[in-house]
Amino acid sequence: MKAIKKLHVITGDTVKVIAGNERGKTGKVLLVDRSKYRAVVEGLNMVTKHVKPSASNPEGGIEKTEASIHLSNLMVVDPASGEPTRVGRKLDDKGKLQRYSKKTGEFIKNG
């Protein structure tokens, strides 16, 4: 079994897209797929999906949903300055490994 790497982005983070069609936009991370190295960001990378009629949705129709974005195209927005920053890890006062902003040096709250 292959070990899954810790990521710079977690669910609940505010991120900025740095590459692709949505470049420059920010949003909140809804879901992170660690095995595929992708994340779904609220309101970004919208795709059109054709939905077949069913018992719960008798009309069917066309829906717009968010598609995933590769994590290499996302940067965490620093809560203190509001700018995108690289993320590092260091021990806090209690000896727990925490994520921190490389720009300001402040810890990033999880979620």
QUIJO-V911390 format. One record per residue. RES is the residue in three letters. SS is DSSP state (H for helix, E for strand, L for the rest). Layout:
res ss
RES SS
RES SS
//
This chain:
res ss
MET L
LYS L
ALA L
ILE L
LYS L
LYS L
LEU L
HIS L
VAL L
ILE L
THR L
GLY L
ASP L
THR E
VAL E
LYS E
VAL E
ILE L
ALA L
GLY L
ASN L
GLU L
ARG L
GLY L
LYS L
THR E
GLY E
LYS E
VAL E
LEU E
LEU E
VAL E
ASP E
ARG L
SER L
LYS L
TYR L
ARG E
ALA E
VAL E
VAL E
GLU L
GLY L
LEU L
ASN L
MET E
VAL E
THR E
LYS E
HIS E
VAL E
LYS L
PRO L
SER L
ALA L
SER L
ASN L
PRO L
GLU L
GLY L
GLY E
ILE E
GLU E
LYS E
THR E
GLU E
ALA L
SER E
ILE E
HIS E
LEU H
SER H
ASN H
LEU E
MET E
VAL E
VAL E
ASP L
PRO L
ALA L
SER L
GLY L
GLU L
PRO E
THR E
ARG L
VAL E
GLY E
ARG E
LYS E
LEU E
ASP L
ASP L
LYS L
GLY L
LYS L
LEU E
GLN E
ARG E
TYR E
SER E
LYS L
LYS L
THR L
GLY L
GLU L
PHE E
ILE L
LYS L
ASN L
GLY L
//
